[in-house]
Amino acid sequence: MSNLYVLYEHAAGYALFSVKEFEEVSMFLPQVESSVTDIAKFNSIVKLAGFSPFKTAVAALENVNAISEGIVPQDLINFLDDFFAKLKKKKCTLGLGDSKLGAAISEAIGVQCSHFGVVPEILRGVRYHFAKLVKGFTDQSAGIAQLALGHSYSRAKVKFNVHRSDNMIIQSIALLDQLDKDVNTFSMRIREWYSYHFPELAKIVPDNYMFAKTAKFIKDRKTLTQDKLEELEQIVMDSAKAQAIIDAGKMSMGMDISIVDLINIELFATRVVNLSEYRKKLATYLHNKMNLVAPNLQSLIGDQVGARLISHAGSLTNLAKYPASTVQILGAEKALFRALKTRSNTPKYGLIYHSSFIGRAGLKNKGRISRFLANKCSIASRIDCFLEQPTSVFGETLKQQVEDRLKFYESGDVPRKNIEVMKEAMEAVDQEVAEVAKSEKKKKKKKRNADDSVVQAETNGKSNGKVEIEAEAKNGDADGEPKKKKKKKKNKGAIEA
């Protein structure tokens, strides 16, 4: 008959609990399940056998990181060795929640481990009543320990990688889409608002951003004279339009407006202009980020469509895992499930419909080109995800392949084989890497030469100073007085002897 001991890993340390009458308990599993929440019943089955607290918070974090990866930490090995050495030759079974950790412990100390049967229910009860099973422990202290270790563990797991900062792309494209909606709504509102005063302006200036800038500049149409023609030309970028605005202002059918209303319109127009300008800056930021994170996907289908694919997938890694068939209908999930439910035709494209290639294809070839484009998007995303040195060569090559396929659908020109195109792309990448390495080598050589010249100049300066000091020592001291020559004493008696 073997004794069962259950190992529980807490934020405060390792705890071993002995389970009384293991064989009988395992037979009455439903009763055990019902008694888990009752501390009196559970205490009659489970008793604390040993407890090894962590010495520091750093040690706790190291142990938790090791256990999460299925590695047995040295602290746990020492604790289990000391405990099972006292039991001598008794047959024991160690219950754990993780089978991977159990296999590692069995290999390390030779104790039989189990993770099924009654063990999960015992662990559930230990987790529920842990603060009451260990002396000197409270719910509050257990919670503080868990919270501190949870923060440390999460902080260690959340890592920032410069080359894979696709979460910035996800946030950028979400904000860009929201800004597009808001700017369109606000522009429509300012058109309606300002048209009470100057209705003719909406027909002359159809662009929303330019309309807001023009309304902000004009304010009261009665103040619009020929003197403002040059400034108006700079805003609308057209001399004919600027003249038409001035002429329309003189003959406008709009109502008169108060100063307070004009001030409010001007403030709102300023907000719309600022939002439009920020939207342009955000588009530039997204372009730069896509160039860093997914240059091949960017070259193939553009910034916004590529960013939407990454955002919808959740990350660039998730997008790289998707097959081409999933990439093709990504964003059209509702239509897909509706088609499967009603047994009608499934959608041919999702987010990639906004790509220019599908718009240029004929009505019959839209499904074909979307399938081909999804295939190339899948390849581009995988290259971007797993390539160490980012490059846009493959994206440009894949884009050319899609162009050739469009020509094939239109004129029948047979495109080149994929293997030939990819070989050329690989050669171009190798050549690019060689050029980069060569330029870095030249830079290092120049830096080394510059350092050598600095060292040589310093040594020359030191040697010149040494020569000058020696010359001064020969000629005289710092005051200019010549040094007296040492007289050699001649011992005449010694010479005669």
SULHU-V981524 format. One record per residue. N is the residue number from 0. PHI is phi in degrees with one decimal (none if undefined). Layout:
n | phi
N | PHI
N | PHI
//
This chain:
n | phi
0 | none
1 | -97.8
2 | -88.9
3 | -103.7
4 | -122.8
5 | -108.5
6 | -95.4
7 | -123.3
8 | -96.8
9 | -110.2
10 | -65.5
11 | -89.3
12 | 161.5
13 | -97.8
14 | -128.3
15 | -112.5
16 | -119.2
17 | -92.4
18 | -104.9
19 | -77.0
20 | 50.2
21 | -58.6
22 | -62.1
23 | -69.9
24 | -62.1
25 | -67.3
26 | -73.2
27 | -105.1
28 | -63.3
29 | -59.8
30 | -66.8
31 | -65.5
32 | -60.0
33 | -75.7
34 | -89.6
35 | -61.9
36 | -78.7
37 | -94.9
38 | -65.8
39 | -65.8
40 | -68.2
41 | -68.0
42 | -67.4
43 | -75.9
44 | -96.8
45 | -116.2
46 | -131.0
47 | -72.2
48 | -104.8
49 | -166.9
50 | -141.6
51 | -123.8
52 | -75.4
53 | -75.9
54 | -74.4
55 | -133.8
56 | -68.2
57 | -65.5
58 | -63.2
59 | -61.8
60 | -65.0
61 | -62.0
62 | -65.4
63 | -66.9
64 | -61.2
65 | -65.3
66 | -65.0
67 | -63.9
68 | -96.2
69 | 80.6
70 | -103.5
71 | -84.6
72 | -71.1
73 | -64.2
74 | -61.2
75 | -69.1
76 | -61.8
77 | -62.3
78 | -63.3
79 | -70.0
80 | -60.5
81 | -63.3
82 | -69.5
83 | -75.9
84 | -68.4
85 | -70.5
86 | -76.5
87 | 60.0
88 | -99.3
89 | -70.5
90 | -78.3
91 | -131.8
92 | -122.9
93 | -104.1
94 | -93.1
95 | -136.9
96 | -87.3
97 | -113.4
98 | -68.0
99 | -64.9
100 | -67.0
101 | -61.7
102 | -62.8
103 | -67.5
104 | -68.4
105 | -58.9
106 | -70.7
107 | -78.5
108 | -118.9
109 | 75.3
110 | -102.4
111 | -69.5
112 | -116.7
113 | -139.6
114 | -130.7
115 | -128.5
116 | 77.9
117 | -85.1
118 | -59.1
119 | -58.3
120 | -70.9
121 | -64.0
122 | -63.6
123 | -64.2
124 | -67.4
125 | -63.4
126 | -63.2
127 | -73.8
128 | -112.7
129 | -57.3
130 | -63.3
131 | -90.1
132 | -83.0
133 | -104.2
134 | -69.8
135 | 76.2
136 | -117.8
137 | -126.5
138 | -62.5
139 | -67.9
140 | -66.1
141 | -64.7
142 | -64.4
143 | -64.0
144 | -62.5
145 | -65.4
146 | -65.7
147 | -63.5
148 | -68.7
149 | -62.8
150 | -63.6
151 | -64.0
152 | -65.1
153 | -65.9
154 | -64.1
155 | -71.8
156 | -78.0
157 | -81.6
158 | -116.6
159 | -100.9
160 | -116.4
161 | -64.2
162 | -78.5
163 | -127.9
164 | -85.2
165 | -75.7
166 | -65.8
167 | -66.6
168 | -66.6
169 | -60.9
170 | -67.8
171 | -64.4
172 | -70.4
173 | -65.2
174 | -68.2
175 | -64.4
176 | -63.7
177 | -66.3
178 | -64.4
179 | -59.4
180 | -63.4
181 | -65.5
182 | -63.0
183 | -64.5
184 | -64.2
185 | -67.7
186 | -65.1
187 | -62.9
188 | -66.3
189 | -71.9
190 | -62.3
191 | -64.5
192 | -66.8
193 | -78.1
194 | -69.2
195 | -62.4
196 | -94.1
197 | -140.4
198 | -68.5
199 | -71.7
200 | -65.8
201 | -63.2
202 | -78.4
203 | -73.4
204 | -116.4
205 | -76.9
206 | -71.1
207 | -63.8
208 | -63.0
209 | -68.5
210 | -63.7
211 | -63.1
212 | -65.6
213 | -66.6
214 | -62.8
215 | -64.1
216 | -76.5
217 | -72.2
218 | 59.6
219 | -83.7
220 | -65.8
221 | -69.2
222 | -85.6
223 | -81.4
224 | -121.4
225 | -66.0
226 | -66.6
227 | -90.5
228 | -62.3
229 | -64.1
230 | -65.4
231 | -68.3
232 | -61.8
233 | -65.4
234 | -78.3
235 | -86.5
236 | 59.4
237 | -160.4
238 | -70.0
239 | -65.6
240 | -64.8
241 | -61.7
242 | -67.1
243 | -64.0
244 | -65.3
245 | -65.0
246 | -64.4
247 | -67.8
248 | -64.3
249 | -72.1
250 | -113.8
251 | -67.5
252 | -93.8
253 | -69.5
254 | -81.9
255 | -72.4
256 | -133.5
257 | -80.9
258 | -66.2
259 | -62.4
260 | -64.4
261 | -63.8
262 | -62.6
263 | -65.9
264 | -63.0
265 | -63.6
266 | -62.5
267 | -67.1
268 | -63.2
269 | -62.7
270 | -63.1
271 | -65.1
272 | -63.2
273 | -63.2
274 | -64.0
275 | -65.7
276 | -67.2
277 | -65.9
278 | -62.9
279 | -65.7
280 | -64.2
281 | -65.6
282 | -64.1
283 | -65.1
284 | -61.5
285 | -63.9
286 | -60.6
287 | -65.9
288 | -66.2
289 | -64.4
290 | -65.6
291 | -83.0
292 | -88.3
293 | -134.9
294 | -65.9
295 | -73.1
296 | -64.9
297 | -65.0
298 | -64.9
299 | -77.5
300 | -123.4
301 | 96.2
302 | -67.5
303 | -72.8
304 | -68.2
305 | -62.6
306 | -66.1
307 | -67.2
308 | -63.7
309 | -63.4
310 | -64.0
311 | -70.1
312 | -74.6
313 | 107.6
314 | -169.0
315 | -66.9
316 | -65.6
317 | -62.7
318 | -64.3
319 | -67.1
320 | -78.0
321 | -71.5
322 | -74.0
323 | -62.1
324 | -65.3
325 | -75.2
326 | -61.1
327 | -61.2
328 | -105.9
329 | -64.3
330 | 104.2
331 | -118.4
332 | -65.2
333 | -61.9
334 | -64.8
335 | -65.2
336 | -69.0
337 | -66.4
338 | -67.9
339 | -67.6
340 | -71.0
341 | -91.0
342 | 57.5
343 | -105.2
344 | -69.3
345 | -77.2
346 | -67.1
347 | -90.0
348 | -155.6
349 | -119.5
350 | -68.7
351 | -71.1
352 | -61.5
353 | -75.0
354 | -70.4
355 | -68.7
356 | -64.2
357 | -70.4
358 | -65.7
359 | -81.1
360 | -74.6
361 | -70.9
362 | -63.0
363 | -73.3
364 | -98.9
365 | -63.4
366 | -64.9
367 | -65.1
368 | -68.8
369 | -68.0
370 | -65.7
371 | -66.2
372 | -66.4
373 | -62.9
374 | -61.0
375 | -69.6
376 | -64.1
377 | -63.2
378 | -65.0
379 | -63.3
380 | -66.5
381 | -69.5
382 | -63.7
383 | -63.5
384 | -72.4
385 | -110.8
386 | -81.3
387 | -74.3
388 | -100.3
389 | -66.5
390 | -149.8
391 | -105.1
392 | -63.6
393 | -65.2
394 | -62.3
395 | -65.4
396 | -65.3
397 | -65.2
398 | -64.3
399 | -65.0
400 | -64.2
401 | -65.5
402 | -60.7
403 | -64.0
404 | -68.3
405 | -62.6
406 | -63.1
407 | -63.9
408 | -68.5
409 | -84.4
410 | -110.9
411 | 92.4
412 | -69.0
413 | -73.3
414 | -74.8
415 | -72.0
416 | -73.4
417 | -63.3
418 | -65.7
419 | -68.4
420 | -63.7
421 | -67.8
422 | -62.8
423 | -61.9
424 | -63.6
425 | -63.7
426 | -63.1
427 | -64.2
428 | -66.2
429 | -60.6
430 | -64.8
431 | -64.3
432 | -63.6
433 | -64.2
434 | -64.7
435 | -63.2
436 | -63.2
437 | -64.5
438 | -65.4
439 | -64.7
440 | -63.3
441 | -63.8
442 | -60.5
443 | -62.3
444 | -64.0
445 | -61.9
446 | -64.6
447 | -63.7
448 | -62.3
449 | -65.1
450 | -64.0
451 | -63.4
452 | -65.5
453 | -65.5
454 | -63.7
455 | -63.2
456 | -63.8
457 | -64.9
458 | -66.0
459 | -62.5
460 | -62.2
461 | -66.2
462 | -66.7
463 | -61.5
464 | -63.4
465 | -66.1
466 | -62.3
467 | -63.9
468 | -63.9
469 | -65.8
470 | -65.2
471 | -63.9
472 | -64.4
473 | -73.2
474 | -75.1
475 | 165.1
476 | -82.8
477 | -63.9
478 | -81.3
479 | 90.9
480 | -82.3
481 | -68.8
482 | -77.5
483 | -74.4
484 | -77.5
485 | -72.6
486 | -84.9
487 | -87.2
488 | -80.6
489 | -101.4
490 | -93.5
491 | -61.4
492 | -59.2
493 | -67.4
494 | -67.0
495 | -61.0
496 | -64.5
//
